[in-house]
Amino acid sequence: MSTPASPAPTALPMVVPAQDLPPRVRIHEVGARDGLQNEKATVPTEVKAEFVHRLAAAGLTTIEATSFVHPKWVPQLADAEALFPLLQDIDPRPHLPVLVPNERGLDRALALGARRVAVFASATESFAKANLNRTVDEALAMFEPVVARAKEGRAHVRGYLSMCFGDPWEGAVPVHQVVRVAKALMDMGCDELSLGDTIGVATPGHVQTLLAELNEEGVPTNAIGVHFHDTYGQALSNTLAALQHGVTTVDASAGGLGGCPYAKSATGNLATEDLVWMLQGLGIETGVDLGRLTATSAWMAEQLGRPSPSRTVRALVKTAQPLQEQ
């Protein structure tokens, strides 16, 4: 796989640390799965593999690769069996988590050597019905044997929880309702919890209140990741609120790709470049080369035939262009 060239180097952003923030953040990159799953035109398997290779070359150490759902649910990810083997030669190899909706999906993933899997639950009944055709409790019951078998096989299990801050059908989601489902996922054995702002309606105070309530119910901060969408331009401010609480795992999507096929009001994820720019300015380590990451997202935008939604990608590529033409 080829390695992308970096845009022209820049001295910005200037590093000005803030107090009481973690020294390092692990970025859980979701562009190859969550970012591409809603694309209408089929992205070739080889392009997806190249995307993951380039993301790894940019320094990302956790890259969500694909989903072992039934092809009818998410046609874009129907090539999971073909894609996953193409990622085994990455050196150094990143963590390559995959989504599994049920025991059949788990079997498919484990057969290919997956060592990190994720289940995906909902905090609301409406989205559980739309996404899994089950009630919240029925979905949790379905996940119990999946998590148990994954843990027996010594796989790391992440529990995604959607609609933590708002639901397009139900509106505001009570904090206690989110906490109940989150605790159920952790109690069944999940190693990590990802709180999803699926439609991008969260605000910083809401984020910190939910995190505090989870702590009170025994869910430790070091087991929590956050997954914000930028529908109302709040993803970075919500991330900062989570960092101030002590969260050190942040989900993001290269180039700001993504949406949700079952929630039409869900727009793109927090762009990884926008996140890295902020963290870099705060002096927080990520291990990510922003130039290489930006070049990767610019390349993927070309494959998709449209500009990257990321403001940082657009700014850095525009800045680099005159230098490249000289």
VEXDREN-2710 file (C-alpha; in Angstrom, 1 decimal):
% VEXDREN-2710
k/r/px/py/pz
1/MET/0.0/0.0/0.0
2/SER/1.2/3.5/-0.8
3/THR/2.0/6.2/1.8
4/PRO/0.4/9.6/1.2
5/ALA/2.5/12.7/1.1
6/SER/1.9/15.3/3.8
7/PRO/0.7/18.8/3.1
8/ALA/3.2/21.6/3.6
9/PRO/4.4/21.8/7.3
10/THR/2.9/24.4/9.5
11/ALA/3.9/25.9/12.9
12/LEU/0.2/26.1/13.8
13/PRO/-1.6/25.6/16.0
14/MET/0.6/27.1/18.7
15/VAL/0.8/24.8/21.7
16/VAL/-0.9/26.4/24.7
17/PRO/-1.8/23.8/27.3
18/ALA/-4.8/24.1/29.5
19/GLN/-5.1/22.9/33.1
20/ASP/-6.7/19.6/34.3
21/LEU/-6.7/17.9/30.9
22/PRO/-5.3/14.4/30.2
23/PRO/-1.8/14.3/28.7
24/ARG/-2.7/11.8/26.0
25/VAL/-5.9/10.8/24.2
26/ARG/-6.5/7.6/22.2
27/ILE/-8.4/8.3/19.0
28/HIS/-10.8/5.5/18.1
29/GLU/-10.9/6.1/14.3
30/VAL/-14.3/5.1/12.8
31/GLY/-13.9/6.5/9.2
32/ALA/-13.5/3.1/7.5
33/ARG/-16.7/1.7/9.1
34/ASP/-19.0/4.4/10.4
35/GLY/-17.7/7.0/7.9
36/LEU/-18.4/4.8/4.9
37/GLN/-21.4/2.8/5.9
38/ASN/-23.9/5.4/4.7
39/GLU/-22.3/6.0/1.2
40/LYS/-24.8/5.3/-1.5
41/ALA/-22.2/4.3/-4.2
42/THR/-20.3/1.1/-3.4
43/VAL/-16.7/1.9/-2.3
44/PRO/-14.4/-0.8/-3.8
45/THR/-12.8/-3.2/-1.2
46/GLU/-9.3/-2.3/-2.4
47/VAL/-10.0/1.4/-1.7
48/LYS/-11.3/0.6/1.8
49/ALA/-8.1/-1.4/2.4
50/GLU/-5.9/1.4/1.1
51/PHE/-7.8/3.9/3.4
52/VAL/-7.1/1.8/6.5
53/HIS/-3.4/1.4/5.5
54/ARG/-3.1/5.1/5.1
55/LEU/-4.8/5.8/8.4
56/ALA/-2.4/3.5/10.1
57/ALA/0.6/5.2/8.4
58/ALA/-0.7/8.5/9.8
59/GLY/-0.3/7.1/13.3
60/LEU/-3.8/6.0/14.3
61/THR/-3.6/2.9/16.5
62/THR/-7.2/2.0/16.7
63/ILE/-9.1/1.8/13.4
64/GLU/-12.5/0.4/13.2
65/ALA/-12.4/-1.8/10.1
66/THR/-15.8/-3.0/9.2
67/SER/-19.0/-4.6/10.4
68/PHE/-20.2/-8.2/10.2
69/VAL/-23.8/-7.3/9.9
70/HIS/-26.1/-9.0/7.4
71/PRO/-25.4/-7.5/3.9
72/LYS/-29.0/-6.4/3.6
73/TRP/-28.7/-4.1/6.6
74/VAL/-25.7/-2.2/5.5
75/PRO/-24.8/-3.1/1.8
76/GLN/-21.7/-0.9/1.9
77/LEU/-20.1/-3.3/4.4
78/ALA/-21.1/-6.5/2.7
79/ASP/-17.4/-7.1/1.8
80/ALA/-16.2/-7.6/5.4
81/GLU/-14.8/-11.1/4.7
82/ALA/-12.9/-9.9/1.7
83/LEU/-11.6/-6.7/3.4
84/PHE/-10.4/-7.9/6.8
85/PRO/-7.7/-10.3/5.4
86/LEU/-6.3/-7.3/3.4
87/LEU/-5.5/-5.5/6.6
88/GLN/-3.3/-8.1/8.2
89/ASP/0.0/-6.9/6.7
90/ILE/-0.1/-3.5/8.4
91/ASP/3.1/-3.0/10.3
92/PRO/3.0/-2.0/13.1
93/ARG/-0.5/-3.5/13.3
94/PRO/-3.2/-1.3/14.8
95/HIS/-6.2/-2.5/16.7
96/LEU/-8.8/-3.4/14.2
97/PRO/-12.2/-3.6/16.0
98/VAL/-15.3/-4.8/14.1
99/LEU/-19.0/-4.5/14.8
100/VAL/-20.9/-7.8/15.4
101/PRO/-24.7/-7.6/15.8
102/ASN/-25.3/-11.2/17.0
103/GLU/-23.6/-14.6/17.4
104/ARG/-23.5/-15.2/13.7
105/GLY/-21.7/-12.0/13.1
106/LEU/-19.3/-12.9/16.0
107/ASP/-18.6/-16.3/14.4
108/ARG/-17.7/-14.6/11.1
109/ALA/-15.4/-12.1/12.8
110/LEU/-13.6/-14.6/15.0
111/ALA/-13.1/-17.0/12.0
112/LEU/-11.0/-14.2/10.4
113/GLY/-9.0/-13.6/13.5
114/ALA/-10.7/-10.5/14.9
115/ARG/-9.5/-9.8/18.4
116/ARG/-11.7/-6.7/19.1
117/VAL/-15.4/-6.6/18.6
118/ALA/-18.3/-4.2/19.3
119/VAL/-22.0/-4.6/20.0
120/PHE/-24.3/-1.7/19.4
121/ALA/-27.3/-0.9/21.6
122/SER/-29.7/2.0/21.9
123/ALA/-30.8/4.1/24.8
124/THR/-34.2/4.6/23.3
125/GLU/-37.0/2.2/22.2
126/SER/-37.6/4.0/18.9
127/PHE/-34.0/3.6/17.7
128/ALA/-33.7/0.0/19.0
129/LYS/-36.8/-0.8/16.8
130/ALA/-35.4/1.1/13.8
131/ASN/-31.8/-0.3/14.1
132/LEU/-32.3/-3.8/15.4
133/ASN/-36.1/-4.4/15.1
134/ARG/-36.1/-5.2/18.9
135/THR/-36.9/-3.5/22.1
136/VAL/-34.0/-2.2/24.2
137/ASP/-34.2/-5.1/26.6
138/GLU/-34.6/-7.6/23.7
139/ALA/-31.5/-6.2/22.1
140/LEU/-29.6/-6.5/25.4
141/ALA/-30.6/-10.1/25.8
142/MET/-29.4/-10.8/22.2
143/PHE/-26.0/-9.3/23.1
144/GLU/-25.5/-11.2/26.3
145/PRO/-24.3/-14.5/24.6
146/VAL/-22.3/-12.5/22.1
147/VAL/-20.3/-10.7/24.8
148/ALA/-20.0/-13.9/26.9
149/ARG/-18.6/-15.9/24.0
150/ALA/-16.3/-13.0/22.9
151/LYS/-14.9/-12.8/26.4
152/GLU/-14.4/-16.6/26.5
153/GLY/-12.3/-16.2/23.4
154/ARG/-10.3/-13.4/25.1
155/ALA/-11.5/-10.8/22.7
156/HIS/-11.9/-7.1/23.8
157/VAL/-15.5/-6.0/23.7
158/ARG/-16.8/-2.5/23.1
159/GLY/-20.4/-1.5/23.8
160/TYR/-21.8/1.2/21.6
161/LEU/-24.7/3.1/23.0
162/SER/-26.7/5.3/20.5
163/MET/-29.1/8.1/21.2
164/CYS/-27.5/9.1/24.5
165/PHE/-28.4/12.8/24.2
166/GLY/-31.4/13.0/21.9
167/ASP/-33.6/10.9/19.6
168/PRO/-35.3/12.0/16.4
169/TRP/-38.5/10.3/17.3
170/GLU/-38.6/10.7/21.1
171/GLY/-36.8/14.0/21.6
172/ALA/-34.7/14.5/24.7
173/VAL/-33.5/11.3/26.4
174/PRO/-33.5/11.3/30.2
175/VAL/-30.1/10.7/31.7
176/HIS/-31.3/7.9/34.0
177/GLN/-32.5/6.0/30.9
178/VAL/-29.1/6.2/29.3
179/VAL/-27.4/5.2/32.5
180/ARG/-29.6/2.1/32.9
181/VAL/-28.7/0.7/29.4
182/ALA/-25.0/1.7/29.8
183/LYS/-24.7/-0.1/33.1
184/ALA/-26.4/-3.2/31.6
185/LEU/-23.7/-3.3/28.8
186/MET/-20.9/-3.0/31.3
187/ASP/-22.5/-5.5/33.7
188/MET/-22.7/-8.1/30.9
189/GLY/-18.9/-7.8/30.4
190/CYS/-18.1/-5.0/28.0
191/ASP/-14.6/-3.7/28.5
192/GLU/-15.4/-0.3/27.1
193/LEU/-18.4/1.9/26.5
194/SER/-18.9/4.4/23.7
195/LEU/-21.5/7.1/24.3
196/GLY/-23.1/8.1/21.1
197/ASP/-24.6/11.5/20.3
198/THR/-26.1/10.0/17.2
199/ILE/-28.0/13.1/16.0
200/GLY/-25.5/15.7/17.3
201/VAL/-27.7/17.5/19.9
202/ALA/-25.5/17.3/23.0
203/THR/-24.2/20.3/24.8
204/PRO/-21.2/20.4/27.2
205/GLY/-23.3/20.6/30.4
206/HIS/-25.3/17.6/29.3
207/VAL/-22.1/15.7/28.6
208/GLN/-20.6/16.3/32.0
209/THR/-23.9/15.5/33.8
210/LEU/-24.2/12.1/32.0
211/LEU/-20.6/11.3/32.7
212/ALA/-21.0/12.1/36.4
213/GLU/-24.2/10.0/36.7
214/LEU/-22.4/7.1/35.1
215/ASN/-19.5/7.4/37.6
216/GLU/-22.1/7.4/40.5
217/GLU/-23.5/4.2/39.2
218/GLY/-20.1/2.5/39.1
219/VAL/-19.0/3.0/35.5
220/PRO/-15.4/4.3/35.6
221/THR/-14.3/7.2/33.4
222/ASN/-11.4/5.1/32.1
223/ALA/-13.9/2.7/30.5
224/ILE/-15.8/5.4/28.7
225/GLY/-15.3/6.8/25.2
226/VAL/-17.3/9.5/23.5
227/HIS/-18.7/9.6/20.0
228/PHE/-20.0/13.0/18.9
229/HIS/-21.7/14.1/15.7
230/ASP/-21.3/17.7/14.5
231/THR/-24.9/18.4/13.4
232/TYR/-25.1/21.6/15.4
233/GLY/-21.4/22.4/15.5
234/GLN/-21.0/21.2/19.1
235/ALA/-18.7/18.1/18.6
236/LEU/-15.5/19.8/19.7
237/SER/-17.0/21.7/22.6
238/ASN/-18.6/18.5/23.8
239/THR/-15.3/16.6/23.4
240/LEU/-13.5/19.3/25.5
241/ALA/-16.2/18.9/28.2
242/ALA/-15.5/15.1/28.2
243/LEU/-11.7/15.7/28.4
244/GLN/-12.3/18.0/31.4
245/HIS/-14.1/15.1/33.1
246/GLY/-11.1/12.8/32.5
247/VAL/-12.2/10.9/29.4
248/THR/-9.2/9.8/27.3
249/THR/-10.9/7.9/24.4
250/VAL/-12.5/9.9/21.6
251/ASP/-14.2/8.5/18.5
252/ALA/-13.6/10.4/15.3
253/SER/-13.9/9.9/11.6
254/ALA/-11.2/10.9/9.1
255/GLY/-12.4/13.8/7.0
256/GLY/-15.7/14.0/9.0
257/LEU/-17.2/11.2/7.0
258/GLY/-20.3/9.5/8.3
259/GLY/-23.9/9.4/9.2
260/CYS/-26.4/6.8/10.3
261/PRO/-28.6/4.8/7.8
262/TYR/-31.3/4.4/10.5
263/ALA/-31.4/8.1/11.7
264/LYS/-31.8/10.5/8.8
265/SER/-31.1/13.5/11.0
266/ALA/-27.6/12.2/11.9
267/THR/-24.9/14.1/10.0
268/GLY/-21.2/13.5/9.9
269/ASN/-19.0/12.5/12.8
270/LEU/-16.5/14.7/14.5
271/ALA/-13.6/15.0/11.9
272/THR/-10.4/13.4/13.2
273/GLU/-8.4/16.3/11.7
274/ASP/-10.4/18.9/13.6
275/LEU/-10.0/16.8/16.8
276/VAL/-6.2/16.5/16.3
277/TRP/-5.8/20.2/15.6
278/MET/-7.5/21.0/18.9
279/LEU/-5.6/18.4/20.9
280/GLN/-2.3/19.5/19.3
281/GLY/-3.0/23.1/20.3
282/LEU/-3.7/21.9/23.9
283/GLY/-0.4/20.0/24.0
284/ILE/-2.2/16.6/24.3
285/GLU/-0.4/13.7/22.7
286/THR/-2.2/11.5/20.1
287/GLY/0.6/10.0/18.1
288/VAL/-1.1/11.2/14.9
289/ASP/0.7/12.9/12.1
290/LEU/-1.7/15.6/11.1
291/GLY/-0.2/16.2/7.7
292/ARG/-0.4/12.5/6.7
293/LEU/-3.9/12.3/8.1
294/THR/-5.0/15.3/6.1
295/ALA/-3.5/13.9/2.9
296/THR/-5.3/10.6/3.6
297/SER/-8.7/12.4/3.9
298/ALA/-8.1/14.5/0.8
299/TRP/-7.3/11.3/-1.1
300/MET/-10.5/9.6/0.2
301/ALA/-12.5/12.7/-0.8
302/GLU/-11.2/12.3/-4.3
303/GLN/-12.3/8.6/-4.3
304/LEU/-15.8/9.7/-3.2
305/GLY/-15.9/12.5/-5.7
306/ARG/-16.7/15.4/-3.3
307/PRO/-14.8/17.7/-0.9
308/SER/-14.0/16.7/2.6
309/PRO/-16.5/18.1/5.2
310/SER/-13.6/18.7/7.7
311/ARG/-12.7/22.3/8.1
312/THR/-9.1/21.4/9.0
313/VAL/-8.7/19.3/5.9
314/ARG/-10.0/22.1/3.7
315/ALA/-7.8/24.7/5.4
316/LEU/-4.6/22.7/5.3
317/VAL/-5.1/21.5/1.7
318/LYS/-5.8/25.0/0.5
319/THR/-2.8/26.3/2.4
320/ALA/-0.5/23.7/0.9
321/GLN/-1.8/24.1/-2.7
322/PRO/0.2/27.3/-3.6
323/LEU/3.4/25.7/-2.3
324/GLN/2.9/22.6/-4.4
325/GLU/2.4/24.7/-7.5
326/GLN/5.7/26.7/-7.0
END
